Amino acid sequence: MVEKIDVRHMRVLLHLVREKNVSRVAEGLGLSQQAVSGYLKRMREVFPNELFLRQSVGLQPTDYAYELAAKFEKILEEVDGIFSAFPFDPVTSDQVFRVIANEYAQLAIIPRLSLLMRERAPGVRLEIRDFSPEQHNQTLAQGDADLVIGFSEYVDPGLLRKTLRNDQYCCVVRRGSQLSARIKTLADVSSLPHVGFASGVGNLGNRVDDFLASRGVSRTVIATLPCYTSLHAFMHVNDTVAFVPSAIAAVGDFQVVDTEISALRFDVVLGWHRRSSGSAPREWLSRTIEAFAWA
């Protein structure tokens, strides 16, 4: 007979014990009085003892009804808790967050994120994984990573995503370089030596070439590097020009030269799989990255 009682019966009984009035319970639960009476009738059929005594001023719960109400209240707290976010305390947590990040994110975002973790969540650790356009969606779907940070063009559009920033390209030379004095317009870079970057998930080198071509600007590339990380060492020896994202220029301590290349923009996004929707730790990490990354 117990299977005939569900959560709705429990809520009605609990409210009847508190209110002792069918009409008030019906109004409070958004039900008709007939529906409340129907629930009460079913409970009378199921339980072996009387639940309420009718009085002129309403219903008087029996001791048995009070005992049932106390049990039902505990059950309903558990049921309602299912729909509440699990608590996450960054101060006491020893969570390991696994973040897939492209080179841009590893240089411009992850270091500051790690510093913030030490201040706000001293027990939390970061595990950074290189971005793979073929594998990142599957890695997130399997629960082997919590988030991905990368260029919008390469982050799977099937993931839940938020744009962290719309960044721009800039023209850079090394600190103290005399080349900056020779660059007044974008066309001036044509006569200077350049270092380029291989097009791929780590950078958007083809976007730079397309942008320059659209403005009739050519360039002489003396070397093509696979990543931004080696640019500083390269420029320490070679006095060249390069086009890099502004965030990379900032962390690399390059001298920025004002040119039209700043019109070339791109999106950096934060992504996660829908399997982690509602995860309190993942949501905390997402909010933390969004709050500090581009302040």
N, C-alpha and C positions, 0 to 999 in steps of 0.2 A: 504493500500500500504506500510505502514511502515514496516510490517513484512518481506518485500522483502529485507530489508537492514540489514546486519549483521555486525559483528566486522571487517571482511575482507574489506567490503566496506568502513567502517569508516577509517581504516588504509590507504587504497589507497587514499581516498580524502585528508586526513591529509598530506600525503607525496606529493601529487600533488600540494597542496597549497604551500608547502615549496619549492619543487624542480622546479615546473613549467615545468616539462619535463617528458614525458612518459617513455622514455628509461632509464633515471636515476632512476626513481621510480621502474621500473621493475627489474633493477639490484640490487637495495638496498633491495627489498623485496623478491628477489629470484623467481620472476615470469617472465613469457614471456610478451612481449609488447602486444601481443594479449589478454592475460588475463587481464592486466591492462585496456586496451581499453574496454573490456567486462564489467568490474566493473563500469567504467565511463559511459558507455551506459546505464546500469541499473539505475544508480543514476539520469541520465538525465530524464529517464522515470518516476521516482518516485517523484522527487522534482519539484515544479511548476515554479521555476525560473532558469535562466541560471546559470551554475556553472563556466564555463571557456570560455574565448574568445581566439580563435586561432590567434596567431601572428607568424611572421616569425622566431622569436627566441624561440618560445615555446608556453606555455599556460599562459594566464593572468587570475588569479582568479577574480571572481566578488565579490562585497561586500557581496552578499548572501553566496558565498562559504566560505568567511572568517568567517562569523557568524556561519555557520555549523561546520567549522573546530574547532572553539573555543568550541562549545558544544561537539563535538566528542572527543576532547582532554580530557575533564573532564570525559566523560564516559569511555574512554580507561584507564585512570589512575585508576579508580575504578576497572575495569576488571583486569588489570595487578596486582593490589594490592591483589587480591584474591590469587594469587600464591606466594605472599611474606609472610614471617613469620610475625605473629603478634608481635609487639614490646613487650619486657619485660625488665623492669628496676628494677633490684633487690634492688637498693638503695631506691626507692620510693614505692615498692610493699608491700602490706599487705597480700600476698598470704599465704594460709595454705597448706603446702605439707603433704600429708598422705603417709607414708612409712611403708610398711610391712617388718619387720626385724626379723630374728631369733636371738637367744641369742648371738651368736658370733658377729653379726652386732651391736646389742644393746650395747655390752660391748666395742668392738674394733673400731667401726666406728661412731655410732650416737653421742657420746659425743663430738668428735672432729668436726663433722659436725655442731652441734649446736653452738659451739664456733665460727666457721667460719661464720655462718649465722649472729651472733651478730655483727661481724666486717664488713661484706660486704653487708648484707641485714637486717638491724635492725628491719624492720617491718614484716619480714617473720617469720612464725612459723612452727614448726614441730609437726605432730601428728603421733606417733609411734604405730603400731599395731603388735601384736604377729603373727608370721608366722604360717600358717596352710597349710599343703600339699594339703588338699582337697578343700580349699576355696580360696586360694590366686589368682588363675587364674580368677575365677568368680568375685572376688572383683575388680580386675583390669579391667576386661571387662565391668563391670557395671559403671566404673568411680568413685568408692568409694575409690580408692587408686591410687597413681601416679606411685610408683615404688615398687619393691620387692628386698631385698638383702638376700641371703641365700646360702646354699651349692648347688653346681651344681646338685648333685644327686636328690635333692628334689624340685628344682625350675622347674616348668612346661616347658618342651622343646618346647612347642608351642609358648611361649612368645619370643619376641625379647630380646636378651641377650648379655651382654658383660662380659668377665671375668675380675674381678677386681684384683684378685691375686691368684697365686698358692702358698698356704701356706703349712707349714709342722708341724708335731707333734714334741714335745720335752718332755723330762723327767724333772719333777720339784719336788723340796722339799721346805719346808719352809725356810725362811731366818735364817741362823745360825744353821741349822740342821747338825748333824754329819753324816747323812746317805750318803751325797754326797761323802765323803771320801771312802766309801765302794763300790762305783760304778765305776769300771774301764772299764767294757764292758757291753753290754746289758744283757748278761747272769747273771750278778751279781745281777740284780733286783729280781731274783727268790727267794732269801732268805730274802727279805724285805717285810714289810707290804705295801699293796697298797690300794688306793681308786680308784674305778672305776666309770663309768657313764653309765646310762641306755641308750641303743641304741635308736635312734629316730631322729626326724627332728632337734632337738637342738644340737645334737652332733653325732659323728661318732664312738661311742664306739666299735661297732662290727668290724670296720676296725682295731682298735688297737689289739683286740684279734686275729684276723686273721693274722695280721703281726707277732705278737709274736709266734703264733703257727707255722707259716712257718719257723721260725728260731729256733724252739725247745725250746722256752723260756716259762716257766710257771710262774705263780704269785699267791700270796695269797691275795685275795681281802677281806679286813676287813669291807668295807662298799661300797655300790653303791649309788651314789648321782644322783638326777634327772637333775641337771644342774651345770654349772661351777660356778655360782654366789656364791654358798655356800662352795666352796672348801677352800677359805681363812680362814673362820671361823672354818671349820673342822680341817685344818692343824694347826691352832693355838693351838689346844688341842691335836691332834694326830700327832705324828711324822711319816709321811707316804710318799710314792712315788706316783706320779700320772703322767699320760700322757695326755697332753693337747695341743691344737694348740699354736703356738709360739706367736700369737697376744694376746691370753688369758693370757699366761705366763707374757707378758709384762705389761698388765694393772693390773694384780693381784700381781705384785711385788714379784714373786717367785724366788727362786734360780734355775737356769737352769743347768742341768747336761748333758754333752755331751755324747750321745749314738747313736747307729745305728737307733733309732726310727725316726731320722730326715729324713730318706729316705722315710718315709710314708708321702705322700703329698695329697693335695686335692684342688679343685677349689672353690673360692667364686665368685658368679656372681651377676650382677645387671640386673634386668629384668623389662620389661614394655610391656603393651598390644599394639598391632598395632593401636588401636583406638586413642592412644595419640601420634602417629607419627606426627611430624610437630608441636607439641605443644611447643612454645618457652619457657614457664616456666619449663616444664618437661625436655626439652633438656638442659636448664641452670643447673638444679639440677643434671642431669646425669653427665654433664661435671665437675661440682664442686666436686662431689663425686669421680670421676675418677682421678681428678688432685691432691686431697689431701690425699685420703684414704691410699695410700701406699707409700707416699713420704718418 
